[in-house]
């Protein structure tokens, strides 16, 4: 990791003093000093209260809270760092599995980053504040010295003494002091740059994400992806149920009302009768469409009767004949069932659309606690998993459940899809 | 006039069905919203026929269907008409294989059918009389399949039409009317169907058996 302010100083040492860098460094150091001081006070107060109340019990909670005190400070510091550092630091913390204060505290206390941030907070409060005060003294003195002629002019006829016993009588006599002040400012520019750079370095070392944080994040990513799949599945079911309980029922009620109206009009010579009949037909068509839509979202028969029955229903609807032989001792986890079902759906669609096959066989069973499905067609082969989004999407979906999809499709056929999904996961 | 116990959790639909049934001269002794209430109502009212939805609270799975099968276990021969939103044959199979041992009508109708008031009432009557009625749409899906070594393959198109109408619960005369052929040729067709499907005439109601044979095949038991 580079430090931008140091780089700027190294590349163009002379122009550095006239660039915006010194001002940015000073702003960074000044704000850091104030913040460090406040943080130090707060932290000391927390500790004191915590220790003082530890006999009561609540004090222990406060002490725990002071252990994670570095977390918000570090978050603030990562933002404040942007004053002098264009490269943003990655937040080393993982996202949280649950909400609420207690799970948050538990997770954070387990993370090493939390303790690094606490160390940084202490350094900020003690070292940065101390050096910052020293630097402010230098900067302040330089500014005052540089401004002596103005001060002398402003407070006349009172006199100003830079060196004890030698009063300065007029602004012109104060010019040497002014020169010293300007030199001090020049020194402050470089010293500020160096000091700010050093603080950036320390922040980079303690506040950024390390490999160890990232590797735990990969595991978390995998988990969150699996959670996402579950969430999608739950959402599908919710939509299916909403449609079923809402729109479908309403449409059925509508057809029924129309049917009753027809019944009332029977025998009467009314022009409304054919209109009502038409409305009923249209409502029925809408129902039919809605039904196939709902089935595509999540078939109820999969929920109620499991994978073999659901695939058998699929086979009934498929334009080319499908033989199904799926033998399972028990129901599978619902995520596995859903993935397997949609894989078969997609495979059958592909076979019917692209393969030129006139027969498809779906064979499935449980081997070593792993669902193995073979979908074979007698078509002309040549299916390329890399070419179509469909097969790739299937492979992705299966991979989320730590399963795999193997496609063998030599030119001339046959095409076979082998799906393996572990059921214990 | 039939005394009906109705189980349907969608309020709108339940009210509509009650209205439809009472307007057409039937008596709804109880209209309930879940499977438990259904069982209680049947125990109390001993209706002529039960109409139930498949999916009902609390699980919103096949509680209604299961409750109907249980009731048929308790009251053999109790006619049950199941209304369903699903064309899935697994449900029809579940119903028929659970209830075919006992006497008494069974029906599996899609809810859409309720709109065809006359057809719906006709189906209800036939179920109450002990016949089996399966929704034409379900039958159509079953007959659509074209598996290679399928006994069904051996049926001629006309024979399939006859089978489909039989599945709907029509008798020979009604089938003849629908297809505008003579009753004698319906008899001829149906004996061909029974022969091709290798159904034993001694096994009771062959019409139901013919339909069952197809519903059961391919669809694994639940």
Interface residues (C-beta under 8 A of the other chain):
Chain A: X241 X244 X245 X248 X249 X250 X252 X253 X255 X256 X257 X258 X259 X260 X262 X263 X280 X283 X284 X287 X288 X291 X294 X295 X299 X300 X301 X303 X304 X305 X306 X308 X309 X310 X312 X313 X315 X316 X317 X321 X322 X323 X324 X326 X359
Chain B: X10 X12 X13 X16 X17 X19 X20 X23 X24 X55 X60 X61 X62 X85 X86 X87 X88 X89 X90 X91 X94 X111 X112 X114 X115 X116 X117 X118 X120 X141 X142 X144 X145 X146 X147 X148 X218 X219 X220 X222
